Amino acid sequence: MRFILLLSFFLIGVIQPTHSQVTIKIVIDPGHGGKDPGHESHNSALLPEKDLNLKIALFLGGYLEKYLQNIEVIYTRTTDVYPSLDDRVSIANSIKADYFISIHCNGNERKSIKGTECHVHSLKSTKSVALAREIEDQFANRAGRYSRGVKDGKDRAHSIQVLKYTAMTSVLVECGFLTNTVEANYLNTTSGQEIIASAIFRGIRAQLQKNHPTIEFIKTDDKSDGKKYSIQLMSSIDPIETSASYFRKLPAEVKRDKLNTSNAYKYRYTMGSYESKAAAQEDLKKAQSSGFKDAFLLELKE
């Protein structure tokens, strides 16, 4: 009997999966809510911060759940209610979350101030700083936003409760200034909210893969099929600068190629390089909703 039990334990050990099945818990905190509107837009017809925070947070959670596995998304709110700061901290700490992402929009008396910021409690919090820098890099280099960088308590001259008291990697993301006319208008568009959320998503995904190398986060149906893709946006007769304003709102870098053709349209404009067809299709939708209605997927040749 003892031999059978030992053999059973041995076999159980043999068939253990090679990849860890640990679930990483990510708390998404849409700032403000309910009685607390947060910053107001310059135009009363536009949404206040609390509503924009929620919209961006739900897009972000949707991307995490759609494209990643072995993660669990928990929200501090999904409707227009106001959880106290203590409540938000308690939610994250009580479930022993691995990551805490608080979504906000900024404001300033000077209407010319613009840009994204990521806040951490201290620059000594290395994992929080790495995540914040990754998100800001995505904002600047993929989403076409102006990045104001990573800030900590010394920059602010005060602590932020949800960063100071959460016992995990924690970042507060400021998605733009509602007191800046251009940014307020941008954040009030669905495409703007999606682009901001997708940049945060890519930053989180990169850090998940770096911090947890034994966990397979990418879903099987979203893995590379061995092909690479780009998105063709448009063609033109004369060259157009890729820094043009209508290109800057796109979620990836735009490239201009001069074609060897007798056709009048000698310049082609493409966006991004993707190893996943699903990721390319997601950005294709954003390009089309941003005004490039004739954009299509382009398979890159080796």
C-alpha positions as CSV (number, residue, x, y, z in Angstrom):
1,M,0.0,0.0,0.0
2,R,2.8,2.4,0.9
3,F,4.5,1.6,-2.5
4,I,1.2,2.5,-4.3
5,L,1.0,5.8,-2.5
6,L,4.6,6.7,-3.2
7,L,4.1,5.8,-6.9
8,S,1.0,8.0,-7.0
9,F,2.9,10.9,-5.6
10,F,5.7,10.3,-8.0
11,L,3.4,10.3,-11.0
12,I,1.6,13.5,-9.8
13,G,5.0,15.1,-9.7
14,V,5.9,13.9,-13.2
15,I,2.7,15.3,-14.9
16,Q,3.0,18.8,-13.3
17,P,2.8,21.5,-16.1
18,T,6.1,23.1,-17.1
19,H,4.5,26.6,-17.0
20,S,3.3,28.1,-13.7
21,Q,-0.5,28.4,-13.6
22,V,-0.3,31.4,-11.1
23,T,-3.0,34.0,-11.8
24,I,-1.7,37.6,-11.7
25,K,-4.3,39.9,-10.2
26,I,-4.5,43.4,-11.7
27,V,-6.7,46.0,-10.0
28,I,-7.9,48.9,-12.2
29,D,-9.0,51.9,-10.3
30,P,-11.0,54.6,-12.2
31,G,-10.3,57.7,-10.2
32,H,-13.1,59.8,-8.6
33,G,-16.7,58.9,-9.3
34,G,-20.1,59.6,-7.9
35,K,-20.1,62.8,-5.8
36,D,-16.5,63.5,-6.8
37,P,-16.3,64.6,-10.5
38,G,-12.6,65.2,-10.5
39,H,-11.3,67.8,-13.0
40,E,-13.8,69.4,-15.3
41,S,-13.3,69.9,-19.0
42,H,-12.9,73.4,-20.5
43,N,-16.3,72.9,-22.1
44,S,-19.3,72.0,-20.0
45,A,-20.6,69.9,-22.9
46,L,-17.6,67.6,-22.4
47,L,-17.4,64.8,-19.9
48,P,-15.9,65.4,-16.5
49,E,-12.8,63.4,-15.3
50,K,-14.7,60.7,-13.4
51,D,-16.6,59.6,-16.6
52,L,-13.4,59.6,-18.8
53,N,-11.5,57.7,-16.2
54,L,-14.2,55.0,-16.2
55,K,-14.4,54.7,-19.9
56,I,-10.6,54.4,-20.3
57,A,-10.4,51.9,-17.4
58,L,-13.1,49.7,-19.0
59,F,-11.3,49.7,-22.3
60,L,-8.0,48.8,-20.6
61,G,-9.6,45.9,-18.7
62,G,-11.3,44.7,-21.8
63,Y,-7.9,44.6,-23.7
64,L,-6.3,42.7,-20.8
65,E,-9.1,40.1,-20.6
66,K,-9.3,39.8,-24.4
67,Y,-5.6,39.3,-25.2
68,L,-4.1,37.9,-22.1
69,Q,-4.5,34.7,-20.0
70,N,-3.5,33.8,-16.4
71,I,-4.6,37.2,-15.3
72,E,-7.6,38.4,-13.3
73,V,-8.9,42.0,-13.7
74,I,-10.6,43.6,-10.6
75,Y,-12.1,47.1,-10.8
76,T,-12.6,49.4,-7.8
77,R,-15.7,50.6,-9.6
78,T,-17.5,49.9,-12.8
79,T,-20.3,52.5,-12.4
80,D,-20.6,56.1,-11.3
81,V,-20.1,55.5,-7.6
82,Y,-17.4,56.9,-5.2
83,P,-15.3,54.3,-3.4
84,S,-13.3,56.2,-0.7
85,L,-9.5,56.1,-1.0
86,D,-9.4,53.7,2.0
87,D,-11.8,51.5,0.1
88,R,-9.6,51.4,-3.0
89,V,-6.6,50.5,-1.0
90,S,-8.5,47.9,0.9
91,I,-9.8,46.2,-2.3
92,A,-6.3,45.8,-3.6
93,N,-4.6,44.8,-0.4
94,S,-7.3,42.4,0.7
95,I,-7.1,40.2,-2.5
96,K,-3.3,40.4,-2.5
97,A,-3.2,42.0,-5.9
98,D,0.0,42.0,-7.9
99,Y,-0.6,45.3,-9.7
100,F,-2.6,48.4,-9.1
101,I,-3.4,50.9,-11.9
102,S,-5.2,54.1,-11.1
103,I,-6.6,56.0,-14.1
104,H,-7.0,59.8,-14.0
105,C,-7.1,62.9,-16.1
106,N,-5.1,66.0,-15.1
107,G,-5.9,69.7,-14.8
108,N,-3.9,73.0,-14.5
109,E,-4.6,76.7,-14.2
110,R,-2.4,77.2,-17.2
111,K,-4.5,76.0,-20.2
112,S,-1.3,75.5,-22.3
113,I,-0.1,72.7,-20.1
114,K,-0.5,69.3,-21.7
115,G,0.8,65.7,-21.7
116,T,0.6,62.4,-19.9
117,E,2.2,61.6,-16.6
118,C,2.7,58.4,-14.5
119,H,3.0,58.7,-10.8
120,V,4.7,56.4,-8.3
121,H,5.0,56.7,-4.6
122,S,8.8,56.6,-4.7
123,L,11.5,56.3,-7.3
124,K,12.9,53.5,-5.0
125,S,9.9,51.4,-5.9
126,T,11.8,49.8,-8.8
127,K,8.9,47.7,-10.3
128,S,6.5,50.6,-10.1
129,V,9.0,52.9,-11.8
130,A,9.7,50.3,-14.5
131,L,6.0,50.0,-15.2
132,A,5.5,53.7,-15.2
133,R,8.3,54.3,-17.6
134,E,7.1,51.5,-19.9
135,I,3.6,53.2,-20.1
136,E,5.1,56.6,-20.7
137,D,7.3,55.1,-23.5
138,Q,4.1,53.7,-25.1
139,F,2.4,57.1,-24.8
140,A,5.3,58.9,-26.5
141,N,6.4,56.4,-29.1
142,R,3.3,54.5,-30.0
143,A,0.3,56.6,-29.1
144,G,1.8,59.9,-30.3
145,R,1.2,61.7,-26.9
146,Y,3.4,64.3,-25.2
147,S,5.0,62.6,-22.2
148,R,5.8,64.6,-19.1
149,G,7.5,61.5,-17.6
150,V,7.4,59.7,-14.3
151,K,6.7,61.6,-11.1
152,D,7.1,60.6,-7.4
153,G,6.3,62.2,-4.1
154,K,9.3,64.5,-4.2
155,D,8.1,66.0,-7.5
156,R,4.6,66.4,-6.2
157,A,5.7,67.5,-2.7
158,H,3.0,65.2,-1.3
159,S,2.0,61.5,-1.2
160,I,-0.9,59.9,-3.0
161,Q,-2.8,57.6,-0.7
162,V,-3.5,54.8,-3.2
163,L,0.2,54.6,-4.1
164,K,1.6,54.9,-0.6
165,Y,-0.6,52.3,1.1
166,T,-1.1,49.7,-1.7
167,A,1.2,46.7,-1.0
168,M,2.0,45.9,-4.7
169,T,3.4,47.5,-7.9
170,S,1.3,50.6,-8.1
171,V,1.1,53.4,-10.8
172,L,-1.3,56.3,-11.2
173,V,-1.7,57.3,-14.8
174,E,-2.6,60.8,-15.8
175,C,-4.0,60.5,-19.3
176,G,-3.9,64.2,-20.3
177,F,-5.1,67.7,-19.2
178,L,-8.8,68.4,-19.4
179,T,-7.9,72.1,-19.0
180,N,-6.1,72.0,-22.3
181,T,-8.7,72.4,-25.1
182,V,-7.0,70.0,-27.6
183,E,-6.4,67.2,-25.0
184,A,-9.9,67.5,-23.5
185,N,-11.4,67.2,-27.0
186,Y,-9.1,64.2,-27.7
187,L,-10.0,62.4,-24.5
188,N,-13.7,62.9,-25.2
189,T,-13.4,60.8,-28.4
190,T,-13.8,57.0,-28.4
191,S,-10.7,56.6,-30.5
192,G,-8.7,58.7,-28.1
193,Q,-9.9,56.7,-25.1
194,E,-9.0,53.4,-27.0
195,I,-5.6,54.7,-27.9
196,I,-4.8,55.7,-24.4
197,A,-6.1,52.4,-23.0
198,S,-4.1,50.4,-25.6
199,A,-0.9,52.2,-24.7
200,I,-1.4,51.4,-21.0
201,F,-2.2,47.8,-21.9
202,R,1.0,47.4,-23.9
203,G,3.0,48.8,-21.0
204,I,1.4,46.4,-18.6
205,R,1.9,43.4,-21.0
206,A,5.6,44.2,-21.4
207,Q,6.1,44.3,-17.7
208,L,4.1,41.2,-17.0
209,Q,6.3,39.2,-19.5
210,K,9.5,40.7,-18.0
211,N,8.5,40.2,-14.3
212,H,6.9,36.7,-14.6
213,P,8.9,34.8,-17.3
214,T,7.5,31.4,-16.3
215,I,3.9,32.4,-17.0
216,E,2.4,32.3,-20.5
217,F,0.3,35.4,-20.8
218,I,-0.4,35.5,-24.5
219,K,-3.5,33.6,-25.5
220,T,-2.9,30.8,-28.0
221,D,-5.2,32.3,-30.6
222,D,-3.3,35.6,-30.4
223,K,0.2,34.1,-30.9
224,S,2.2,34.8,-34.0
225,D,1.3,32.8,-37.1
226,G,4.8,33.2,-38.4
227,K,3.8,36.2,-40.5
228,K,4.3,39.9,-39.9
229,Y,1.8,42.6,-40.7
230,S,1.5,46.3,-41.2
231,I,-1.4,48.6,-41.9
232,Q,-1.6,50.6,-45.1
233,L,-3.3,53.9,-44.3
234,M,-3.3,55.8,-47.6
235,S,-1.4,56.9,-50.7
236,S,-0.6,60.3,-52.0
237,I,0.7,62.0,-55.2
238,D,3.0,64.4,-53.3
239,P,4.9,63.6,-50.1
240,I,3.2,64.3,-46.8
241,E,5.2,64.6,-43.5
242,T,4.5,61.7,-41.2
243,S,4.5,64.3,-38.3
244,A,1.2,65.7,-39.7
245,S,-1.5,66.1,-37.0
246,Y,-3.8,63.5,-38.4
247,F,-1.0,60.8,-38.2
248,R,-0.1,61.7,-34.6
249,K,-3.4,60.5,-33.2
250,L,-2.7,57.0,-34.5
251,P,-1.6,54.2,-32.0
252,A,1.7,53.4,-33.8
253,E,4.4,55.1,-35.8
254,V,3.7,56.0,-39.4
255,K,6.2,55.3,-42.2
256,R,6.3,56.8,-45.7
257,D,7.6,54.8,-48.6
258,K,8.2,56.1,-52.2
259,L,7.0,53.5,-54.7
260,N,8.6,52.6,-57.9
261,T,5.5,52.9,-60.0
262,S,4.0,54.7,-63.0
263,N,0.9,55.4,-61.0
264,A,0.3,59.0,-60.0
265,Y,0.1,58.0,-56.3
266,K,3.8,57.5,-55.6
267,Y,3.8,57.6,-51.8
268,R,2.5,55.0,-49.5
269,Y,1.9,55.4,-45.7
270,T,1.9,52.5,-43.4
271,M,1.6,52.1,-39.6
272,G,3.3,49.6,-37.3
273,S,4.9,46.2,-37.5
274,Y,2.9,43.3,-35.9
275,E,3.7,39.7,-35.3
276,S,0.1,39.0,-34.2
277,K,-2.7,39.4,-36.8
278,A,-5.2,40.0,-33.9
279,A,-3.1,42.9,-32.7
280,A,-2.8,44.3,-36.2
281,Q,-6.6,44.0,-36.7
282,E,-7.2,45.9,-33.4
283,D,-5.0,48.8,-34.5
284,L,-6.6,48.7,-37.9
285,K,-10.0,49.4,-36.3
286,K,-8.5,52.3,-34.5
287,A,-7.0,53.7,-37.7
288,Q,-10.4,53.4,-39.5
289,S,-12.2,55.1,-36.6
290,S,-9.6,57.9,-36.7
291,G,-10.5,58.8,-40.3
292,F,-8.5,56.4,-42.4
293,K,-11.6,54.5,-43.5
294,D,-9.8,52.8,-46.5
295,A,-7.0,51.4,-44.3
296,F,-6.3,47.7,-44.7
297,L,-3.9,45.0,-43.4
298,L,-0.7,44.5,-45.3
299,E,1.3,41.2,-45.0
300,L,5.0,42.0,-44.9
301,K,7.3,40.0,-47.0
302,E,10.5,38.6,-45.5
